[in-house]
Amino acid sequence: MTPPSDRGVPVRADLWKPDDELLNSVIRKCVDEAQRSAPGSGGSPILVAGALVLTAFALIVATGTGNLLLALGIAAVVAVVGVTYIGLKAAPLKIKRLETLAMIGGPGSLPAGYLVYPQAWEAGMQEYVAGVSDRHLRVAVKLCREHPGSVSDLLGMIKRSERHAELHVHGREVSEADVFKAASRMTNEIVIHTPAMTR
């Protein structure tokens, strides 16, 4: 079994992905905002101070040598070395991906189809499904397009489907096909009883 943290974005056999441009845009904005507000992602006072020191250094060299190009060249070399050093020593951005979509209820509250949307995985879906078994995730991917509820609704239904299958399969271990069959039936029942306006 692949460790949950190493899972990539699941892909449906038909390659379908959700196409709600409004929700896709909201997810993109949440990801951008999380990256922008992550510690270490803003303008650094060290860089501003460094720029001021380099400007003063260039003025001193230009005054002392009388050669403005030499002063600018030396300042540019020192700036590149300084920025490279800061970049190498800087701590990586710490983005709490599970909190990226907090303003819209988190990854579990997205419509079920967003289980296969790459940007949703960038926004914390990977962490959200980390505890979900590979079998449950594969069944969820197969049903996410049809299920009218949220990702968390879909995953909960699949767990119930597995328990249901265990009650009706005798003499052998419950297979993924058994879970899918039970979950597919439950999904059809949910679709029938879901008002059209919420689909």
Protein Blocks (a to p, Z undefined) as FASTA:
>chain_A
ZZfklpccdddfklpacfbfklmmmmmmmmmmmmmmpghiaccfklmmmmmmmmmmmmmm
mmmnopaklmmmmmmmmmmmmmmmmmmmpccddddfklmmmmnopjklpcfklmmgmklm
mnopmmmmmmpcfklmmmmmmmmmmpmbdfklmmmmmmmmmmmmmmmpghiacdfklmmm
mmmmmmmmmmmmpcfklZZ
